[in-house]
Amino acid sequence: MWMGPPGRLAHFKEWVAETGKHNREKIGLLEGVVSIVLNVLIAAVKFFYGIVFHSISLIADAVHSLSDVLSSIVVIVGFNISARPPDEDHPFGHGRTELIASVIVATLLFVVGLEFLRDSIGKIITPAVSELSTLGIIIVGTTLLVKEALARFSFFLGREIDSSVLIADGHHHRSDAISTVLVLISLGFVHAGWPSADGIGGVAVSVFIMVTAIGLIRDSASPLLGRNPAPELVDIVREIASAHEDVIGIHDIVVHDFRSIYNISLHIEVDYTMTLSRSHDISDTIESEIQGVFPGWAIVHVDPVNRSHPKYAVVTTAIERLANDYPFMGTAHDIRIVGSDERFNIVMDINSEKTPERMAQIDEVRGLLNLLFPGSGIVVNIDPPVFGSQG
């Protein structure tokens, strides 16, 4: 049965989504090859008409189009390396190579912006734009449309498989389209008698390109530095653990995203009377379920707590109220009440940095708890901060 364009587009979108789940390298190769072929053709057309009509700006634009081939090669190489399986030196795989490729492509885009800025300033100082025939303008305009289509193609693939390097390459293609627009605009201003406006517009576009490049570099470098996991990902981990009725608390969810492999750890709270064997079975089951959703490793640490102690409710309520004035107390977990209901000690863990100011605040908290529960010992164990995982 013949499938019209909308149907074919939907089918292609489904193919990209499905292929991207299991073979991201194939999507990266598709974008890279299409980009290289079209960029070579576009550069050849611009170069030919630049020579025919003696247009320096068009010849320069052809070189820019050809330079996009380099970024596409980086895309292909990046996806190829990121697809390699884990080895002895890289037990978490090579998935972050894709992020490195994103930084490289975005850096190339920034360099393009600098080149635009230099050329634009030169055009302000010395306005000089050659004229093209109507046929030449039509042909150059066609390359502009092709380049914008290529940019949108890269954006589409990048969004479908969540690839920052494809999105960065899309911006690289769009910058070429923008430079072509400048060439066409410059021709219009020549006829209007104001050629300097071409350079002024070029400066504005150059700044836009460089700002875009900086944003792409920031977005790609952040995961390399260990960016906080997405809330949706943390919620999935929490839901898997909380589905077990014996789990009465969850905290310290830590996620290391290596793009193709995850390293996830979390703490669960169980009743202190539970046997070691039973708590081990629960942690093993949760680890297996998490690994079924996120390929890689999951480690579940078990914390026994006694919520049946007569003072547990009043103590936890007091700690929750303290969090209004001392926000770090909102991370309090593994709260244990040790002793009788008359003489007892309060033991808890919090996530916090160990600055002098914070240590002084913790001493204030101990003092306030001593006023509320005279004679009680207050033990506050400090764990490193775990942002975004409490709840």
C-alpha positions, 0 to 999 in steps of 0.5 A: 500500500502506498504511503503518502508523505505524512505517513512516510515521515511518521514511519521515519520518525518511528524508525529513528526513535527505535534505532536510537534506542539500540544503535545511536551510532547508526543515527549519528552516521546517517546525519554525518553522511547526509551533512557531508554530501550536501555540504560538499555539493553546496560548497561546489555551487557557491565556489563555482558562482563565486568565481564566475561572478567574481564575488569574494563574499560568495567564495568565502561562504563556500569555504565556510560550507566546506568547513562544516564537513569537518564538524560532520566528521567529528560527529561520525567519529564521536558516535563511533567511539561512544558506541564501543563497549566497556573495556578494562580501562573504561568499565563504564563504556565510552558514551561520554565521547559524544559529549566531547564531540559536542564540545568540539563542534560547538567550539568550531561554531564559536570559531565560525562566529569569530570569523564572521565578526572579523569579516563583518568589521572589515565590511564596515570599514571597507564596504565591498560586495559584488553583484550576482545575476538573477540566476546566481541569486536564485541558486544561492538562495536554493543552497540557503533553503537546503542548508536550513533543511539540513539544520532542521534534519540535524535538530530532529535527529538530535531531539529524537535520540537526545544527542547534544552533538547532533543539535550542535551540528544543526546549529553549525549548519544554521550558521552557514545558512545565516552567512548565506542570508548575509551574502544575499542581503549585502547584494540588496544593500548594494542596490540601495546604496548602503553597503555598510549595513551588511557589516553591521548586520554581520556583527549582530549575527556573529554575536548571536552565533558565539552566544549560541556556541557558548550555550552549547559548550556549557550544556555539553560540558556540564554532564562531563563534570557530573551534572545533577541527574534529571528529576524524572530519572531520580523519580523512577529510581525512587518509585522502583524502591518505594514499590516494596512495602518493607521499604519505609524510607529512601534517600541519598540517590546518586546517579552517574550517567555515562550516556550508555551505562548508569552507575546508581546508588541509593539508601533504603530504610527498613525496620530495625527488627528485619533480619539481615537475610530479608533486608539483603533479599530486598536490596538485591531485588531493587538492584535488579529492577533498577538495572532492568530499567537503567543498564549498568550497576545499581547498589542499594544500601540498607539502613535499619530504623526504629519508627516504633519508639515512643518518642520517634514521632515527636522527635521527627516532628521537631526536626521537621520544624527545625528545617524551617530555620535550618534548611539543611535539616530537611536532609535528615535521615536514618533517625534513630531513637536509642534508649527508653522513652524517658532517657534516650539519645537521638542519632541522625544523618544529614547531608551537608558541607562541613564549612565553619558556618555550617558546623556552627549551625549544627551546634545550634541545632544540637542546643535546640534539641537539648532544650526540647529533650533535656538530658538526651544525647544528640549525635549528628553524622554528616554525609556529603551533599546529595543534591536533588535526591531527597524526598 
